[in-house]
Amino acid sequence: MVARRLIACLDVRDGRVVKGVKFRDLREAGDPAALAARYSADGIDEIVLLDISATVEGRATLLSTVRAAAAKTFIPLTVGGGLRSLDDARAVLDAGADKVSVNSAALRDPSLLTALARVYGSQAVIVAIDAKRGAVDRRADLQVCLEPGLKTRPPYVFQVYSRSGTTAEPRDAVEWAREAEARGAGEVLLTSIDRDGTHSGFDCELTAAVSDAVQIPVIASGGAGTPEHFIDVFGLGRADAALAASVFHFAEHGIHDLKTSLRDAGVPVRLDW
Amino acid sequence: MASITVIDYGAGNLASVQKGLATTGASVSIVRRADDLDDANTIVIPGVGHFGATAALDDAWRRAIAQRLDRGAALLGICLGMHWLFNGSDEAPDVPGAGLLTGRCTRLSGQVKVPHVGWNTLSASGQPAQLLEGIAPGASVYFTHSFAAPITADTVATSSHGAPFAACVARGRVWGTQFHPEKSGTVGLRILSNFVAAASEGR
């Protein structure tokens, strides 16, 4: 049976990991390639490098960061953050990434997903969806207040946001995930803006709603804190993978312990590496 | 030093497979024209994406590969490259495979999500395989695919997603892996070095 995946996310700015590493391992934790190698040795199943550089210089640095990280890891490596075009994607894939994650650019021009899938295959294309709970509490209520054919009109249960969560889009996360799949995305990286950084648990309802709506794997993100949160998102949330950042950077108990907890709870995980 | 030739036929990027193969200590070169396959003794056909992309492996490539195999070269097909070793795939019914192995690739089915993405376990099947030497039963490797090859006499390891399928195949000097050894951590790198070792034997 295919294992549920644990994915470590490294937020990278100007060549340094900038999030969640303030309290320990300062020297090592600042270097994305060293962290990627350490997580890989500790048994993480995949690495995501998220570029949050604001400058052109930072973007250029990203490619050397990807090259350095790819040189040390022999597990899947995804790169995302600010990728706008086929050329941007090609640059990071040529630098050694296995998959690209696109968010705002795909919202602006959904055909980008199709173009990427055609050149690199769907397995290399992740659509990143950032969603926030809207004015309506339940999907059942949403159906009632929508007329047929107007599914992407407000109010939303899970509203999509672009540009790092700053811009509300006239889309519902479930509908957008369906469309992205149809256009060629091979996986969905689904982040709950409400839960991000809170350590209060994944949004399992959001995750389950999207996971049930698509055939492609769904990576849940936002809110990871305890092993129970992971158990819940794989169970209630029907996630195929779970992504976290600071929980791995700060982990009192390592990745192996987390995986052991998952296995003991009946979640299939990879324990040999 | 062993020398590995990777065929670039335009299906996906080759950076990862090149990097993985380099860990075996071998020198890795990439060829884009059948004519350049001349001296190749250890050949890898990688590939991700749609079976239709293997149409680029035209008659010139087929002749060149067959000629190298006749001269004792070793061949490893990875993922899509492994599918191509068979007669064909339902993914692109009009595109013939190499026919080096018998069978046809079909879409994964069952009560599971397709594509099959992630780490899954290997179960040994049939004859003990050189490619899997030192690999513990139940070891995990990384898959990403929607179509899979049938289990035949050439299958040396299976995995299962909805239904069992061929995860690793071997016939003479021809090998194939459905999974990506270059993305499967230490287990995968061991499989690559097993391939290089097997390729250097019997020549």
Interface residues (C-beta under 8 A of the other chain):
Chain A: M1 V2 A3 R4 R5 S40 D45 A70 A71 F74 I75 P76 L93 D94 A95 G96 D98 Y120 G121 S122 Q123 A124 G186 E187 Q215 I216 P217 D240 A241 R270 D272 W273
Chain B: A11 G12 N13 A15 S16 K19 G20 T23 V48 G49 H50 V112 K113 V114 P115 H116 V117 G118 W119 N120 T121 A136 G138 A139 S140 Y142 F143 T144 H145 S160 H161 E182 K183 S184 G185 T186 V187 G188 L189
